[in-house]
Amino acid sequence: MFFISCGESGQSGDPAAVDSIDWDDALEQEAEWYQGPEAVRIADNVLLYQHESGGWPKNIDMSQVLGEADKDSIRNEQSAGGTTLSNITIDNGATYTQMRYLARVHNATGHDRFKEGFLKGVDYLVEAQYDSGGWPQYYPIREGYYEMITFNDGAMIGAMRMLRDVAEGEDPYTFVDSSRRQRASEAVNKGIEAILDMQIIQDGQRTAWCAQHDPETLEPAWARSYEPPSLAGAASAGIVRFLMAVEEPTPEITAAVEGAVEWYRDTAIHGYRYEEFTDEKGREDKRLVEDPEAGPLWARFYEIETNRPIFMNRDSDIFYEYSKVPQERRAGYDWYGDWAGELLAEEYPAWRAKHNLSME
């Protein structure tokens, strides 16, 4: 029988009797839950998956019940190199999500192993930052588009939010030592400078950002074959929200927010809804449908020179009409979204009011 750790006391239990939760729900539990054996069991899984560098791989269900053979297999794959478990990343919420979970369980239980795992994560995020201020998608560096500064799927902004909360001593990160808090603060400030430098300028006006940028030149860069250098309607909204969360925004930050908001206003698509459907061949697909009652939409990518929505297939062919995109890419990617809807309607006006900026 496989036994699981239930805390520093050395108690154990049968995993078959554990009422497990999904990893996606691990940060959504009531405060008292993080004191219990299930929370500790999952936190020990999180430590198991942590790489010696301090970070984590992506797309792993860390709530699963593991036997000793499973754990040995995980350790072997980690040490082998060049595997899923040895490719460490901030993509898809990896690393900073695990860190948030460890901090909650440490605060609830007082177990030092979870604190140490969290602090290794802080060190990892600080070390992974480029000299230019951005973060690669993978660190240690994985060659290819993975080494680009990555805003896509909230990668860099997720890492910066984590470090910002550490730097400001937010709960539950009050246990972090002053030296790490200082390094986290410096990393965030350096990251903000890079964000301001990466904002794309059109005819002297600040606009949005690309989903990926070159780590040396900071210029817009390619990612996958259907993710071109472009203005990113999806990724840029998270950047604006991060900048608006700065307690004392500089004139440069204010100008960046104002420019991005104006760009979102100019590029909003009205009168359509974006929906999934099943085509006549029984395939899942997506389409735009005329709907005068629908809220604004934005394309995922806009051509830098023209602000026209652009779409691509896996061969990097450009399409200006969504309906012309081959079904595989049309259905397999979110080409439209309401990414800036609440930002324009609620968050931006509240930000201006907070900082006593008059509305135009």
JOWOUR-V101829 format. One record per residue. PHI is phi in radians with two decimals (NA if undefined). Layout:
PHI
PHI
This chain:
NA
-1.61
-1.91
-1.95
-1.29
-2.07
2.23
-1.18
-1.26
1.54
-1.17
-2.53
-2.72
-1.47
-1.08
-1.13
-1.58
-1.38
-1.56
-1.36
-2.00
-1.38
-1.05
-1.08
-1.78
-1.16
-1.75
-1.99
-1.55
-1.15
-0.98
-1.19
-1.08
-1.23
-1.49
-1.55
-1.12
-1.18
-1.09
-1.17
-1.01
-1.18
-1.10
-1.16
-1.05
-1.01
-1.12
-1.05
-1.40
-1.18
-1.36
-1.04
-1.23
1.93
-1.81
-2.32
-1.36
-1.86
1.06
-1.98
-1.42
-1.50
-1.65
-1.14
-1.39
-1.98
-1.52
-1.09
-1.12
-1.08
-1.13
-1.10
-1.10
-1.10
-1.10
-1.13
-1.18
-1.06
-1.36
-1.20
1.39
1.21
-2.05
-0.97
-1.39
-1.82
-1.62
-1.76
-2.65
-1.94
-1.31
0.96
1.43
-1.17
1.35
-1.23
-1.19
-1.08
-1.11
-1.08
-1.16
-1.04
-1.09
-1.14
-1.24
-1.07
-1.10
-1.37
-1.93
1.36
-1.30
-1.18
-1.11
-1.33
-1.08
-1.11
-1.08
-1.10
-1.12
-1.10
-1.13
-1.04
-1.06
-1.08
-1.10
-1.15
-1.15
-1.25
-1.17
-1.18
-1.05
-1.34
1.90
-1.62
-2.11
-1.30
-1.19
-2.17
-2.60
-0.91
-1.00
-1.91
-1.11
1.96
-1.14
-1.10
-1.54
-1.19
-1.09
-2.11
-1.65
-0.95
0.99
1.26
-1.06
-1.13
-1.17
-1.08
-1.13
-1.22
-1.09
-1.06
-1.18
-1.09
-1.13
-1.13
-1.05
-1.54
1.16
-1.18
-1.22
-1.77
-1.85
-1.18
-1.39
-1.24
-1.20
-1.13
-1.12
-1.19
-1.06
-1.15
-1.13
-1.12
-1.09
-1.10
-1.14
-1.13
-1.08
-1.14
-1.15
-1.13
-1.02
-1.15
-1.02
-1.11
-1.24
-1.50
-1.06
-1.41
-1.81
-2.10
0.88
1.44
-1.87
-1.25
-2.20
-2.12
-2.21
-1.44
-1.21
-2.40
-2.33
-1.15
-1.21
-1.76
-1.48
1.19
-1.36
-0.94
-2.41
-1.24
-2.03
-1.23
-1.08
-1.91
-2.17
-1.48
-1.00
-2.94
-1.54
-1.67
-1.13
-1.39
-1.21
-1.19
-1.08
-1.15
-1.14
-1.07
-1.08
-1.10
-1.12
-1.21
-1.45
-1.15
-1.11
-2.18
-1.16
-1.32
-0.99
-1.18
-1.16
-1.05
-1.13
-1.13
-1.12
-1.06
-1.12
-1.17
-1.09
-1.08
-1.10
-1.09
-1.09
-1.24
-1.79
-1.09
-1.92
-1.95
1.53
-2.41
-2.08
-1.90
-2.42
-1.59
-2.71
-1.89
-1.40
-1.17
-1.67
1.42
-1.66
-1.24
-2.60
-2.37
-2.72
-1.68
-2.21
-1.06
-2.76
-1.13
-1.61
-1.24
-1.33
-1.17
-2.10
-2.32
-1.28
-1.19
-2.26
-2.16
-1.11
-1.09
-1.35
-2.14
1.14
-1.43
-1.04
-2.24
-2.38
-2.48
-1.75
-1.23
-1.63
1.19
-1.28
-1.58
-2.20
-1.79
-2.02
-1.03
-1.13
-1.48
-1.17
-0.96
-0.94
-1.04
-1.42
-1.09
-1.51
-1.69
-2.69
-1.57
-1.51
-2.34
-2.93
-1.68
-0.97
-1.92
-1.04
-1.20
-1.00
-1.29
-1.36
-2.21
-1.21
-1.14
-1.02
-1.14
-1.12
-1.12
-1.15
-1.04
-1.80
0.96
-1.77
-1.18
-1.35
-1.30
